[in-house]
Amino acid sequence: MNPRMRLQPEAIGVGMTSQRVRDRLIERLRDTGIRDERVLNAIRTVPRHLFVDEALATRAYEDTALPIGHGQTISQPWVVARMTEALFEDGRVPARVLEVGTGSGYQATVLAALGVEVHTVERIGDLLRVARKRFRSLGLNVRSKHDDGRIGWPENGPYDGILVTAGAPALVEALTAQLAVGGTLVAPVGAASAQQLVMLRKDADGAIERSELGPVVFVPLLSGMVG
Ligand code: SAH
């Protein structure tokens, strides 16, 4: 666990956000195929109820996506777990990861809790400002940028992992180009209503291997920025 992450006792909460409720989510993730103990532990540790509106806090440990405003959602915990797990498969330990679509900041925080250096890009300024406050109050050093993430963040790359947390009809080439040798990219690809979670691996010889992790539903990857 990242020692820089300060989890205050009051962040642990009571009632519907209690440790018992969180442990139940971890059991559900285990039952639905999440195997990596490091990932399960990170999800157990990160207080997801701090990444949604107070009014939704009681639902924060359900395995569902929840609204975060501006028509966007915090991803379902299973999806966060599966995407994160993909980066750690076969003995990989990603040092540096790019996330496209900061949203609430939850996925970025789960990565940071695993000791990853996180770079995250969000096109909606209002969401990014709130996410940055959360990173600060948790004592996390997550690098973030207000931009159209379809161009990635080439200055800081290449990345051992790239997670695209919004759906697009096809993989974005600019992002694949920022993947390090041995790295893993995970992105939802398909129609607006439903996508397939696609995983790309870049081999030592530069060859790209593609596989599919299952059906998912993400909000769309859009172009441009909004305040
Ligand atoms: N990873 C987030 C959930 C993401 S929801 C979390 O853990 O909460 C998808 C996010 O992607 C939204 O916040 C949306 O504004 C953002 N997004 C969509 N298109 C984008 C783009 N081109 N660049 C950056 N962010 C984008």
Residues whose N, C-alpha, C, O or C-beta is under 5 A from the ligand:
A	BS01	SAH	Q72 T73 I74 S75 V100 G101 T102 G103 S104 G105 Y106 Q107 A108 V121 E122 R123 I124 D147 D148 G149 R150 T165 A166 V219 P220 L221 L222 S223
